[in-house]
Amino acid sequence: MPVTKSRHEGSLHVTDNLSMGTLSIPSGTIVDAAVGASAAISATKMQHQHSMHYGQVDGGAVAVAISPIYTCRGATATIVAVQVVCVDAPDGGDLAFSVDLKKYDEDTPAPATVLSAPISYSSTQSDGEVEVGSVTSPSLVAGDSLLVVVAVSGSSGTQGQGLGVTVTIREDAE
């Protein structure tokens, strides 16, 4: 029996079940509000946003550190933002610190920066001022890890205290 095609112009209301072999939905047709709260969409079909945090407590001078904060588990991920804040900024003299974000994997264990330059914090910043890094290499794949690298410099004045670093990532589930 030959397959025939029919075309319907205008609205169509189906009061019972509708079945079909294939459904082609135009882009932009299904929006967030159209997905029911009980849809139970599997996590493997979504992209996830994570914010990882690294910190040094207020009350002690910002110190040199290398700290792993994230390993990509999904097939791919993207670094969305890197932000640094210091509760008490360095004061007087030339004491300062910088924060870099470096990527490495088990096949190439020499970490490489993902920023155009480390994020610097000195007496020119105010207490609590948020500094944003410029990410030049945002792409990650499964197995890539990120390190927060803190360096200090200078010899006079008061070093900053209360360092906070936030790295925001969007990762595919698989």
C-alpha positions in Angstrom: 0.0 0.0 0.0 1.5 3.3 -1.0 2.2 5.9 1.7 0.1 9.0 1.3 0.9 12.4 2.8 -1.7 14.8 4.1 -1.4 18.4 5.2 -3.5 20.1 7.8 -3.7 23.9 7.9 -4.7 25.6 11.1 -5.1 24.3 14.7 -5.6 20.6 15.4 -6.8 19.3 18.7 -6.3 15.6 19.5 -8.4 14.3 22.5 -6.8 10.9 22.7 -3.3 9.5 22.1 -1.3 10.6 19.1 1.4 8.2 17.7 3.8 8.7 14.9 7.0 7.3 13.5 9.0 10.5 13.6 8.4 14.0 15.0 10.2 17.0 13.7 9.9 20.0 16.0 11.1 23.4 14.8 13.9 25.0 16.8 12.6 27.2 19.6 9.3 25.4 19.9 9.8 23.7 23.2 10.9 26.3 25.9 11.7 25.8 29.5 8.2 26.6 30.7 6.8 23.8 28.4 8.8 21.1 30.3 6.8 19.8 33.2 8.3 19.8 36.7 7.8 16.0 36.9 9.5 15.4 33.5 12.3 13.5 35.1 14.9 14.4 32.4 18.0 12.4 33.0 21.1 14.3 34.2 23.0 12.7 31.3 21.0 14.9 28.9 21.8 18.2 30.5 24.7 20.6 30.8 25.6 21.5 34.4 27.1 24.7 35.9 29.4 24.4 38.8 31.1 27.1 40.9 34.3 25.8 42.6 35.7 27.8 45.5 39.2 28.1 46.9 39.9 30.2 49.9 42.4 31.3 52.6 41.0 32.6 55.9 40.9 36.2 57.0 43.3 36.8 59.8 46.4 35.3 58.1 48.4 36.7 55.3 47.7 35.4 51.8 50.3 32.7 51.3 51.8 30.8 48.3 49.6 27.8 47.4 48.9 25.3 44.6 45.5 23.7 45.1 43.6 21.3 42.7 39.9 22.4 42.6 38.3 20.5 39.7 38.6 17.5 37.4 36.4 17.3 34.3 34.2 14.2 34.3 31.9 15.0 31.4 33.1 14.7 27.7 33.6 18.5 27.6 33.4 21.5 29.8 33.9 25.3 29.5 35.4 27.7 32.0 32.9 30.5 32.2 34.5 32.8 34.7 37.4 33.2 37.2 36.9 35.7 40.1 39.2 36.7 42.9 38.2 38.7 46.0 40.2 39.6 49.1 38.5 40.6 52.4 41.5 42.8 53.4 43.5 44.0 50.4 47.3 44.5 50.7 48.0 47.8 52.4 51.0 50.2 52.0 54.4 49.1 50.6 54.7 46.7 47.7 53.3 43.5 49.1 50.9 41.9 46.6 49.7 38.5 45.4 48.5 37.0 42.2 46.1 34.1 41.4 46.5 31.9 38.3 44.3 29.1 37.0 46.2 26.3 35.4 45.0 23.2 33.5 46.7 19.9 33.3 45.9 16.2 32.5 47.5 12.9 33.3 49.1 12.7 29.8 50.6 16.2 30.0 51.2 16.9 33.7 53.0 20.3 33.2 50.2 22.7 34.1 49.5 25.6 31.6 47.6 28.8 32.4 44.1 29.3 31.0 44.2 33.0 31.7 45.7 35.8 29.6 47.6 36.8 32.8 47.4 36.0 36.5 44.9 38.1 38.4 46.9 40.6 40.5 45.8 42.0 43.8 47.8 44.9 45.4 47.3 48.0 47.5 45.6 49.6 44.5 42.5 47.4 45.1 40.0 48.1 47.8 38.9 45.6 50.5 36.5 43.2 49.0 37.0 44.4 45.4 36.2 41.6 42.9 38.8 41.1 40.2 37.9 39.1 37.1 40.3 37.0 35.0 40.4 36.9 31.3 40.1 33.3 30.2 41.9 32.6 26.9 41.7 28.8 27.0 38.2 27.9 28.3 37.9 24.4 26.8 38.2 21.3 28.9 37.8 17.6 28.2 37.3 14.5 30.4 40.3 14.1 32.7 41.5 17.7 32.6 42.1 19.1 36.0 42.3 22.7 37.2 44.8 24.2 39.8 44.5 27.5 41.6 48.1 28.9 41.9 48.7 31.7 44.4 52.0 33.6 44.3 53.1 36.4 46.6 55.5 39.3 46.0 57.0 42.3 47.7 58.8 43.0 51.0 57.1 45.9 52.7 53.6 46.8 53.9 50.8 44.5 55.0 49.8 41.5 52.9 46.2 40.8 52.0 44.1 38.5 54.2 41.0 36.5 53.4 41.4 35.3 49.8 38.5 33.9 47.8 38.7 32.4 44.3 35.6 31.3 42.4 35.8 29.3 39.1 32.6 28.8 37.2 32.4 25.8 34.8 29.7 24.5 32.5 30.1 20.8 32.0 28.3 18.3 29.8 27.0 15.4 31.8 28.6 12.8 29.4 
